[in-house]
Amino acid sequence: LESERKIQQFLDPKQFTILRISNIYGTYPQRPSIIDSIAESLVSDKPIKIGLNPKILRDYLHIDDLLRALNLSIIHNGIFNICLGKLYSVNNLMNFFEIISGKSPEIVFGDYAYDDIVSDNTKARNEMKFIPKFGIHKGIEKVFSDITQYYKNK
């Protein structure tokens, strides 16, 4: 936020673009997210530890949608929230994985429980025409498929 303030202080609004990006997933194995980690645990049949309280809500964005937003941001100026625009708990994610894989992930939870992180992508939708293509269910299906394929080729 302080960086944004400094940029706004010294530059004309038509001279910059700032993207506030939500939780990215679909980056396995380079930078696994919580979604990637749950998929990996199911594919490898290993339990995982997650520091996050399972009820905390977060917005998750597939990496392919982020890349589309980055391309759109080249020709748009302003400050934009790049997100799916919907909130999910880890419990929700586990339910999606159970539906997709037929298995329940074995997760040891922590108690990291800061506030829910809520984002609104209305401005990005209206001005940049950014519409995420990966809803959470479709994104989780892709991640699970990609990680299953990764393990088969390993």
C-alpha positions as CSV (number, residue, x, y, z in Angstrom):
1,L,0.0,0.0,0.0
2,E,2.9,2.4,0.8
3,S,4.4,1.6,-2.6
4,E,1.1,2.5,-4.3
5,R,1.0,5.8,-2.4
6,K,4.5,6.7,-3.5
7,I,3.8,5.9,-7.1
8,Q,0.6,7.9,-7.0
9,Q,2.4,10.8,-5.3
10,F,5.1,11.1,-8.0
11,L,3.4,9.9,-11.2
12,D,0.4,10.9,-13.2
13,P,-2.4,8.3,-13.2
14,K,-1.9,7.8,-16.9
15,Q,1.7,6.8,-16.4
16,F,1.3,3.6,-14.3
17,T,-0.6,0.4,-13.8
18,I,-0.8,-1.4,-10.5
19,L,-2.2,-4.9,-10.2
20,R,-3.3,-6.2,-6.9
21,I,-3.2,-9.9,-7.4
22,S,-5.0,-12.5,-5.3
23,N,-3.7,-16.0,-4.4
24,I,-2.2,-17.6,-7.5
25,Y,-2.4,-21.3,-8.1
26,G,-1.5,-23.7,-10.9
27,T,2.2,-23.0,-10.7
28,Y,3.3,-26.5,-9.6
29,P,6.2,-27.4,-9.1
30,Q,7.9,-24.0,-9.3
31,R,5.9,-22.2,-6.5
32,P,3.2,-24.5,-5.2
33,S,0.1,-22.8,-3.7
34,I,-2.3,-24.2,-1.2
35,I,-4.4,-25.7,-4.1
36,D,-1.3,-27.1,-5.8
37,S,-0.2,-28.6,-2.4
38,I,-3.5,-30.3,-1.8
39,A,-3.5,-31.8,-5.3
40,E,0.1,-33.0,-4.8
41,S,-0.8,-34.6,-1.4
42,L,-3.7,-36.5,-3.1
43,V,-1.6,-37.7,-6.0
44,S,1.3,-38.7,-3.8
45,D,-0.9,-40.1,-1.0
46,K,1.0,-38.0,1.6
47,P,-0.5,-35.8,4.2
48,I,0.3,-32.1,4.2
49,K,0.6,-29.4,6.8
50,I,-1.2,-26.1,6.1
51,G,-0.7,-23.2,8.5
52,L,-4.0,-21.5,7.5
53,N,-7.1,-22.0,9.6
54,P,-9.5,-24.0,7.4
55,K,-12.3,-21.5,7.7
56,I,-10.5,-18.4,6.6
57,L,-11.7,-17.1,3.2
58,R,-9.4,-16.3,0.3
59,D,-9.8,-15.5,-3.4
60,Y,-7.8,-17.8,-5.7
61,L,-6.8,-17.1,-9.2
62,H,-5.4,-19.6,-11.8
63,I,-2.1,-18.6,-13.2
64,D,-3.5,-18.7,-16.8
65,D,-6.0,-16.0,-15.8
66,L,-3.2,-13.9,-14.2
67,L,-1.2,-14.1,-17.5
68,R,-4.2,-12.9,-19.4
69,A,-4.6,-10.0,-17.0
70,L,-0.9,-9.1,-17.4
71,N,-1.4,-8.9,-21.1
72,L,-4.5,-6.7,-20.7
73,S,-2.6,-4.4,-18.3
74,I,-0.1,-3.4,-21.0
75,I,-2.7,-1.2,-22.6
76,H,-4.6,0.0,-19.4
77,N,-3.6,2.4,-16.7
78,G,-4.9,2.5,-13.1
79,I,-5.1,0.3,-10.1
80,F,-6.9,-3.1,-10.6
81,N,-7.7,-6.0,-8.4
82,I,-6.9,-9.2,-10.3
83,C,-8.9,-11.9,-8.8
84,L,-11.7,-14.4,-9.3
85,G,-13.9,-12.2,-7.2
86,K,-15.2,-15.1,-5.1
87,L,-14.1,-16.3,-1.7
88,Y,-13.4,-19.9,-0.7
89,S,-12.2,-21.5,2.6
90,V,-9.7,-24.4,2.7
91,N,-12.7,-26.5,3.7
92,N,-14.4,-25.5,0.4
93,L,-11.2,-26.4,-1.5
94,M,-11.1,-29.8,0.2
95,N,-14.7,-30.5,-0.9
96,F,-13.9,-29.7,-4.5
97,F,-10.9,-32.0,-4.4
98,E,-12.9,-34.8,-2.9
99,I,-15.5,-34.4,-5.7
100,I,-12.8,-34.4,-8.4
101,S,-10.5,-37.1,-7.0
102,G,-12.8,-39.3,-5.0
103,K,-10.4,-39.0,-2.1
104,S,-10.4,-36.8,1.0
105,P,-7.1,-34.9,1.5
106,E,-5.3,-35.6,4.7
107,I,-4.4,-32.1,6.1
108,V,-3.0,-31.0,9.4
109,F,-4.1,-27.4,9.9
110,G,-2.5,-24.6,11.8
111,D,-4.3,-21.6,13.4
112,Y,-3.0,-18.8,11.1
113,A,-6.3,-16.9,11.2
114,Y,-6.0,-13.3,10.0
115,D,-9.0,-11.6,8.5
116,D,-10.6,-12.9,5.3
117,I,-9.1,-11.3,2.2
118,V,-11.8,-9.9,0.1
119,S,-11.2,-8.5,-3.4
120,D,-13.5,-7.0,-6.0
121,N,-12.6,-7.2,-9.6
122,T,-15.4,-5.0,-10.9
123,K,-13.0,-2.3,-12.2
124,A,-10.8,-4.8,-13.9
125,R,-13.9,-6.4,-15.6
126,N,-15.3,-3.0,-16.7
127,E,-12.2,-1.2,-17.8
128,M,-9.8,-3.9,-18.8
129,K,-12.5,-6.4,-19.8
130,F,-10.7,-9.0,-17.6
131,I,-13.0,-12.0,-17.0
132,P,-11.4,-15.0,-15.4
133,K,-11.8,-18.2,-17.5
134,F,-11.0,-20.6,-14.6
135,G,-13.7,-20.8,-12.0
136,I,-12.5,-22.6,-8.9
137,H,-13.9,-26.0,-9.9
138,K,-12.5,-25.9,-13.4
139,G,-9.1,-24.6,-12.1
140,I,-8.9,-27.3,-9.4
141,E,-9.7,-30.0,-12.1
142,K,-6.8,-28.6,-14.2
143,V,-4.4,-28.5,-11.3
144,F,-5.2,-32.0,-10.3
145,S,-4.9,-33.3,-13.9
146,D,-1.6,-31.4,-14.4
147,I,0.0,-32.7,-11.2
148,T,-1.2,-36.3,-11.9
149,Q,0.4,-36.0,-15.3
150,Y,3.6,-34.6,-13.7
151,Y,3.9,-37.5,-11.3
152,K,3.3,-40.0,-14.2
153,N,6.1,-38.5,-16.2
154,K,8.4,-38.2,-13.2
